[in-house]
Amino acid sequence: MINARDPEISLLLDEVREEVRCTRDLTGRASLDERVYDALRRVPRHAFLPDDLRWAAYRNTALPIGYHQTISQPYVVALMTDLLEPKAGDAILEVGTGSGYQAAILSCLVRQVYSLEIVEELAIQARDRLQRLGFGNIEVRAGNGHHGWPEHAPYDSIIVTAAAPSVPVALIAQLKPGGTLVIPVGNRYTGQDLKVLRKDEAGGIEECSVLPVIFVPLTGSPETPVFPP
C-alpha cells in the first residue's frame, strides 16, 4: 500500500473535520472516530481516479470515474464509514464498488470487505487496482447489488454507495442482528436521504434519516419485493 500525499491530505482532512462540525445538527455527530481520519490519511485517493483528474484528488468533492459513476466526496465517505461504527473483526458488504476507494477505506478498519459492482468493467478495474495497491482483505465481484451477496452473509454491516428507490429486502435479510445498514434512499426528482437502519436482536428494524445527499442511482432490477422506504 502506498501513502497519500502531504500536505494535500492534511488540508483535505481539515476540510472534512470542518464539514463534520457544520453538519453536526443534522447528523448528530460533532466529530468522527479518529480511525476513520487515519484511514483517509492512509488511502491514496489519487490512485483511484483517472489520470486527468488526479490533480483534484484531495479536494473535498465527488469526481467522475467513467461509466456514469463517481468517486464520492471524502466528507461523505468519512461520514458513512463512521455511521457503520466498524470494528476490527467485522465483515462488511459494500454495494457499489465504483473505483474501490470506499472499500479501501473500510479495509483499513475491518477484517474483510465484500464489494459488489454492477458495471463489470469497473469491477475488474477496481479488483486489479486494489490488489496492486496491497489491499488484501477486499473481494470484488460483478453483480446486482439489489440481491446482495448471500454466499458470505450475514454481515456485521452493509454500506450502499448508490441511491435506491427503497431499501432492498435482500440487504435487510443479509444483515446480522445488531448490524447496521447505511444507504441513500430516493431519487433525483424527489430528493435523497442518507438513512441508517439498525437490526435488533429480534430482527426488527430501527430507521433514521441523517441528511440530504446526492448519489448516482442504484441500477439493476430488484426482481424481488423491497423493504418499504
C-alpha positions as CSV (number, residue, x, y, z in Angstrom):
1,M,0.0,0.0,0.0
2,I,1.3,3.5,-0.8
3,N,0.7,6.6,1.3
4,A,-1.4,9.5,0.3
5,R,0.3,12.8,-0.5
6,D,1.0,15.6,2.0
7,P,0.3,18.4,2.5
8,E,-2.8,18.0,0.3
9,I,-4.2,15.2,2.5
10,S,-3.8,17.4,5.6
11,L,-5.8,20.2,4.1
12,L,-8.4,17.7,3.0
13,L,-8.8,16.3,6.5
14,D,-9.1,19.8,7.9
15,E,-12.0,20.4,5.4
16,V,-13.7,17.2,6.3
17,R,-13.4,17.9,10.0
18,E,-14.9,21.4,9.4
19,E,-17.8,20.0,7.4
20,V,-18.5,17.4,10.1
21,R,-18.7,20.3,12.6
22,C,-21.0,22.3,10.3
23,T,-23.4,19.4,9.8
24,R,-23.5,18.1,13.4
25,D,-27.1,19.3,14.0
26,L,-28.2,17.1,11.1
27,T,-26.0,14.1,11.7
28,G,-25.8,14.1,15.5
29,R,-22.0,13.8,15.1
30,A,-19.8,16.7,16.1
31,S,-16.7,14.5,15.4
32,L,-15.8,11.2,13.8
33,D,-13.8,8.3,15.0
34,E,-10.1,9.2,14.7
35,R,-9.6,5.7,13.0
36,V,-11.7,7.0,10.1
37,Y,-9.5,10.0,9.6
38,D,-6.5,7.8,9.8
39,A,-7.9,5.6,7.0
40,L,-8.5,8.7,4.9
41,R,-4.9,9.7,5.5
42,R,-3.5,6.2,4.6
43,V,-5.5,5.6,1.4
44,P,-4.1,7.3,-1.7
45,R,-7.3,8.8,-3.3
46,H,-5.4,9.9,-6.4
47,A,-4.7,6.2,-7.2
48,F,-8.5,5.7,-7.6
49,L,-9.0,8.4,-10.2
50,P,-8.4,8.7,-13.9
51,D,-5.0,10.3,-14.8
52,D,-6.6,13.5,-16.0
53,L,-8.4,14.1,-12.6
54,R,-5.6,13.2,-10.2
55,W,-4.8,16.9,-9.7
56,A,-8.2,17.2,-7.9
57,A,-7.9,14.0,-5.8
58,Y,-7.6,15.8,-2.5
59,R,-10.4,18.2,-3.0
60,N,-13.5,17.6,-0.9
61,T,-15.7,16.9,-3.8
62,A,-17.2,14.0,-5.8
63,L,-15.5,13.3,-9.1
64,P,-16.4,11.3,-12.2
65,I,-14.7,7.9,-12.8
66,G,-16.4,6.9,-16.1
67,Y,-19.4,4.7,-16.9
68,H,-21.7,7.5,-15.4
69,Q,-20.3,6.7,-11.9
70,T,-18.4,8.9,-9.4
71,I,-16.0,8.6,-6.5
72,S,-17.8,10.1,-3.5
73,Q,-16.9,13.3,-1.7
74,P,-14.4,12.5,1.1
75,Y,-16.7,14.0,3.7
76,V,-19.5,11.6,2.7
77,V,-17.1,8.7,2.6
78,A,-15.9,9.5,6.1
79,L,-19.4,10.1,7.5
80,M,-20.9,6.9,6.0
81,T,-17.9,4.9,7.3
82,D,-18.3,6.4,10.8
83,L,-22.1,5.6,10.8
84,L,-21.3,1.9,10.3
85,E,-19.3,2.0,13.5
86,P,-16.8,-0.6,12.1
87,K,-14.9,-2.9,14.3
88,A,-11.7,-4.7,13.6
89,G,-13.3,-8.2,13.4
90,D,-16.2,-7.1,11.2
91,A,-17.1,-8.5,7.7
92,I,-18.8,-5.7,5.7
93,L,-20.7,-5.8,2.4
94,E,-20.4,-2.8,0.1
95,V,-22.9,-2.3,-2.7
96,G,-21.4,-0.1,-5.4
97,T,-17.6,-0.7,-5.7
98,G,-17.0,2.1,-8.2
99,S,-13.3,2.9,-8.2
100,G,-12.7,0.9,-5.0
101,Y,-12.0,3.9,-2.8
102,Q,-14.7,3.3,-0.2
103,A,-13.8,-0.4,0.0
104,A,-10.1,0.6,0.6
105,I,-11.1,2.9,3.4
106,L,-13.2,0.2,5.1
107,S,-10.4,-2.4,4.6
108,C,-8.2,-0.3,7.0
109,L,-10.8,-0.7,9.7
110,V,-12.3,-4.2,9.4
111,R,-11.4,-7.8,8.9
112,Q,-13.0,-8.3,5.5
113,V,-14.8,-6.3,2.8
114,Y,-17.0,-7.9,0.1
115,S,-17.9,-5.4,-2.6
116,L,-20.4,-5.7,-5.5
117,E,-20.3,-3.6,-8.7
118,I,-22.9,-3.9,-11.4
119,V,-20.6,-2.5,-14.1
120,E,-18.4,-5.4,-14.9
121,E,-15.6,-3.2,-16.4
122,L,-15.5,-1.1,-13.2
123,A,-15.4,-4.3,-11.0
124,I,-12.4,-5.7,-12.9
125,Q,-10.6,-2.3,-12.8
126,A,-11.3,-1.9,-9.0
127,R,-10.2,-5.5,-8.3
128,D,-6.9,-5.1,-10.1
129,R,-6.3,-1.6,-8.6
130,L,-6.9,-2.8,-5.0
131,Q,-4.7,-5.9,-5.5
132,R,-1.9,-3.7,-7.0
133,L,-2.1,-1.3,-4.0
134,G,-1.9,-4.1,-1.5
135,F,-5.5,-4.2,-0.1
136,G,-5.6,-7.9,0.5
137,N,-8.8,-8.1,2.6
138,I,-11.2,-7.0,-0.2
139,E,-13.1,-9.3,-2.5
140,V,-14.8,-7.7,-5.5
141,R,-17.4,-9.2,-7.7
142,A,-19.6,-8.0,-10.6
143,G,-23.2,-8.4,-9.6
144,N,-26.6,-6.9,-8.9
145,G,-26.5,-5.0,-5.6
146,H,-30.2,-5.3,-5.1
147,H,-29.6,-9.0,-4.3
148,G,-26.6,-8.6,-2.1
149,W,-24.0,-11.3,-1.8
150,P,-25.7,-14.2,0.1
151,E,-22.7,-16.6,0.0
152,H,-20.9,-14.6,2.7
153,A,-23.9,-13.4,4.7
154,P,-24.7,-12.5,7.3
155,Y,-22.7,-9.2,7.5
156,D,-21.8,-7.1,10.5
157,S,-22.7,-4.0,8.4
158,I,-23.7,-3.1,4.9
159,I,-23.0,0.1,3.0
160,V,-24.7,1.1,-0.2
161,T,-23.0,3.8,-2.3
162,A,-25.8,4.5,-4.8
163,A,-29.3,5.7,-4.2
164,A,-32.1,3.1,-4.1
165,P,-35.8,4.0,-4.5
166,S,-36.3,1.9,-1.4
167,V,-34.2,-0.4,0.8
168,P,-33.7,-3.8,-0.9
169,V,-35.2,-6.6,1.3
170,A,-32.2,-8.9,0.4
171,L,-29.9,-6.5,2.2
172,I,-32.0,-6.5,5.3
173,A,-32.0,-10.3,5.3
174,Q,-28.2,-10.4,4.9
175,L,-27.6,-8.1,7.9
176,K,-26.7,-9.7,11.2
177,P,-28.9,-9.0,14.3
178,G,-27.2,-5.9,15.9
179,G,-25.9,-4.9,12.5
180,T,-26.1,-1.5,10.7
181,L,-27.1,-0.7,7.1
182,V,-26.2,2.8,5.7
183,I,-27.9,3.6,2.4
184,P,-29.0,6.7,0.4
185,V,-32.7,6.4,-0.5
186,G,-34.7,8.4,-3.0
187,N,-34.2,9.8,-6.5
188,R,-33.0,12.9,-8.3
189,Y,-36.6,14.3,-8.6
190,T,-37.9,13.9,-5.1
191,G,-34.6,14.1,-3.3
192,Q,-32.4,11.6,-1.5
193,D,-31.8,11.0,2.2
194,L,-28.9,9.2,3.8
195,K,-30.5,6.6,6.0
196,V,-29.2,4.4,8.8
197,L,-31.0,1.2,9.6
198,R,-30.2,-1.0,12.6
199,K,-31.4,-4.5,13.1
200,D,-32.1,-5.5,16.6
201,E,-31.6,-9.0,18.1
202,A,-35.2,-10.0,17.3
203,G,-34.8,-8.9,13.6
204,G,-36.7,-5.7,14.0
205,I,-35.5,-2.6,12.1
206,E,-35.0,0.9,13.5
207,E,-34.5,3.6,10.8
208,C,-33.4,7.2,10.9
209,S,-32.6,9.8,8.3
210,V,-29.2,11.5,8.6
211,L,-29.0,14.2,5.9
212,P,-29.9,15.0,2.3
213,V,-27.4,13.6,-0.2
214,I,-26.9,13.3,-4.0
215,F,-25.8,9.8,-5.3
216,V,-25.9,8.1,-8.7
217,P,-28.9,5.7,-8.8
218,L,-28.6,2.1,-7.8
219,T,-29.1,0.3,-11.1
220,G,-30.2,-3.3,-11.9
221,S,-33.6,-4.9,-11.4
222,P,-34.7,-5.6,-7.9
223,E,-36.6,-8.7,-9.1
224,T,-37.8,-9.2,-5.5
225,P,-40.0,-7.1,-3.2
226,V,-38.3,-4.2,-1.5
227,F,-38.3,-3.1,2.1
228,P,-40.7,0.0,2.4
229,P,-38.9,3.3,2.4
